[in-house]
C-alpha cells in the first residue's frame, strides 16, 4: 500500500513548505491535520460512534512521530492510518481507510474569491458622487487626474479668496 499512499504523502508534505526540490522531509502536524480535514474527518465513514476529531489527529500524530522529530515518515503515516482504520471500520477491515486518501490532493479551502455583489457598481458609478468628489470627474465619467485632485496655484501674488484682484494698478495710477 505504500506506493499508493506515497503520492498523497508527498503532496501534503510539500504543501506550504516551499522546498526547492518540491519534496519535504516528512509530513508535519499542520499538513497532517489538513489531510484529515480534507478527506477523513469529512467522510461518511467517520460519522459513527467512534468518530475521529482534529484533537485525535493531533494526539495520534504525536504518538506516532519519532521522539524529537517534527514530521512523520511514510511508514509512520501508514501505521497511523491503519490504527484509525481499525477504530472506524473494525478489526480486519482497517485497510479500507486507505480508500479515503489514495489519489487525493490538497484542497484549497477558504480561498478568497471575486465579489459578485452589486455594491461595487454603486461605488464606481460617478453620476452618484457629490461635493468635492464630483469635481474629480468630467461629464463623461472619466477622472480628471491631478487637475481634479489638487488646487493649482496661479502664482499671481494674491491670496486665494481675494476679491479685488487686478485693481491695485488702477488705484495706484490715480
C-alpha distance (Angstrom), angle and dihedral (degrees) to the residues before:
residue distance angle dihedral
X1 . . .
X2 3.80 . .
X3 3.83 92.6 .
X4 3.81 92.8 56.4
X5 3.79 93.4 45.3
X6 3.79 93.7 45.9
X7 3.83 95.2 78.1
X8 3.82 91.5 50.6
X9 3.79 91.1 44.7
X10 3.82 92.3 50.9
X11 3.81 93.8 44.8
X12 3.81 93.2 52.9
X13 3.82 93.1 39.1
X14 3.80 91.1 57.4
X15 3.83 93.6 44.4
X16 3.80 108.4 119.2
X17 3.81 94.6 -14.1
X18 3.80 97.6 106.6
X19 3.79 94.4 -150.2
X20 3.80 113.1 172.0
X21 3.79 94.6 -132.8
X22 3.82 92.5 46.5
X23 3.79 92.8 -121.7
X24 3.77 121.6 100.8
X25 3.80 123.9 -154.8
X26 3.81 92.3 -111.0
X27 3.79 146.8 -38.4
X28 3.82 112.1 -60.9
X29 3.81 124.3 -151.5
X30 3.82 95.5 -103.3
X31 3.79 93.1 53.4
X32 3.80 92.4 42.4
X33 3.81 90.7 55.4
X34 3.83 88.9 47.2
X35 3.81 90.0 53.7
X36 3.79 89.7 49.3
X37 3.81 92.6 49.6
X38 3.80 92.8 46.0
X39 3.80 99.3 48.6
X40 3.82 117.0 1.5
X41 3.81 108.5 36.9
X42 3.81 93.5 45.0
X43 3.83 94.9 47.6
X44 3.80 124.0 107.9
X45 3.82 89.7 -121.5
X46 3.82 89.9 65.7
X47 3.83 94.6 57.8
X48 3.82 97.4 87.7
X49 3.80 131.2 94.5
X50 3.81 93.4 -82.2
X51 3.78 93.6 59.4
X52 3.82 121.7 169.4
X53 3.82 117.2 -135.1
X54 3.81 134.7 -169.7
X55 3.80 87.9 -100.4
X56 3.81 88.8 57.6
X57 3.81 88.4 49.8
X58 3.81 91.2 54.9
X59 3.80 94.3 45.4
X60 3.81 95.5 45.0
X61 3.80 90.9 45.8
X62 3.80 90.5 57.7
X63 3.82 90.8 45.6
X64 3.81 93.9 53.7
X65 3.81 100.5 38.8
X66 3.80 117.6 92.4
X67 3.79 112.3 -99.0
X68 3.81 109.4 -91.3
X69 3.83 93.6 13.1
X70 3.79 123.5 110.8
X71 3.79 99.0 -156.3
X72 3.79 138.5 57.0
X73 3.77 121.4 -123.2
X74 3.81 120.2 -135.3
X75 3.81 91.4 -101.8
X76 3.83 92.2 50.1
X77 3.81 89.7 48.0
X78 3.81 91.0 52.2
X79 3.83 91.8 48.0
X80 3.80 91.3 50.4
X81 3.81 91.2 51.5
X82 3.81 90.3 50.2
X83 3.82 90.3 53.9
X84 3.80 89.9 50.7
X85 3.80 91.6 45.1
X86 3.78 89.6 56.0
X87 3.82 90.0 49.0
X88 3.82 94.3 49.6
X89 3.83 103.5 32.6
X90 3.81 102.6 22.6
X91 3.80 134.8 -119.0
X92 3.80 113.8 -34.3
X93 3.81 94.0 19.2
X94 3.80 98.0 66.4
X95 3.82 93.5 113.7
X96 3.82 90.3 66.4
X97 3.82 88.1 81.3
X98 3.81 88.8 71.1
X99 3.82 89.0 70.4
X100 3.82 88.5 65.6
X101 3.81 94.0 59.5
X102 3.82 108.5 23.8
X103 3.84 113.4 112.9
X104 3.82 92.7 4.3
X105 3.79 125.9 135.9
X106 3.81 131.4 -157.0
X107 3.79 111.2 -79.5
X108 3.81 123.3 -135.8
X109 3.80 104.9 -128.2
X110 3.79 123.4 172.4
X111 3.78 94.8 18.2
X112 3.79 111.8 158.2
X113 3.79 113.3 -111.0
X114 3.79 132.8 -163.8
X115 3.78 114.6 -83.0
X116 3.79 114.2 -108.9
X117 3.80 96.3 -172.2
X118 3.80 124.0 117.8
X119 3.81 93.7 -124.6
X120 3.78 92.8 89.1
X121 3.80 92.2 61.6
X122 3.82 91.3 55.2
X123 3.78 91.9 52.2
X124 3.80 93.4 51.9
X125 3.83 97.0 43.1
X126 3.82 103.3 102.7
X127 3.81 94.3 -167.8
X128 3.81 89.6 76.8
X129 3.80 95.5 52.9
X130 3.81 118.9 111.0
X131 3.79 137.9 -172.0
X132 3.77 120.3 6.8
X133 3.81 91.7 -11.3
X134 3.81 90.3 62.3
X135 3.81 90.5 56.7
X136 3.80 91.1 61.2
X137 3.83 92.4 69.4
X138 3.80 132.9 61.2
X139 3.83 127.0 -132.6
X140 3.81 91.6 -86.4
X141 3.83 91.9 55.3
X142 3.79 96.1 -109.2
X143 3.78 119.7 131.5
X144 3.80 119.9 -102.4
X145 3.78 94.3 -142.5
X146 3.81 117.9 -148.1
X147 3.80 91.2 -8.9
X148 3.80 89.7 62.8
X149 3.80 95.3 45.2
X150 3.78 106.0 43.8
X151 3.78 138.6 41.5
X152 3.77 107.2 -117.6
X153 3.81 113.3 -136.4
X154 3.79 115.9 -124.3
X155 3.82 94.6 -158.8
X156 3.82 90.2 -145.1
X157 3.80 94.6 137.0
X158 3.79 94.5 -113.6
X159 3.79 127.1 107.3
X160 3.77 116.5 -106.9
X161 3.80 102.2 -99.8
X162 3.80 99.1 34.5
X163 3.82 107.8 135.8
X164 3.81 99.2 -165.6
X165 3.77 96.4 62.5
X166 3.81 112.9 154.6
X167 3.83 94.9 14.8
X168 3.82 98.6 99.2
X169 3.79 94.0 81.4
X170 3.81 90.7 52.4
X171 3.81 92.0 52.1
X172 3.84 93.3 45.7
X173 3.81 92.5 53.8
X174 3.84 92.5 58.2
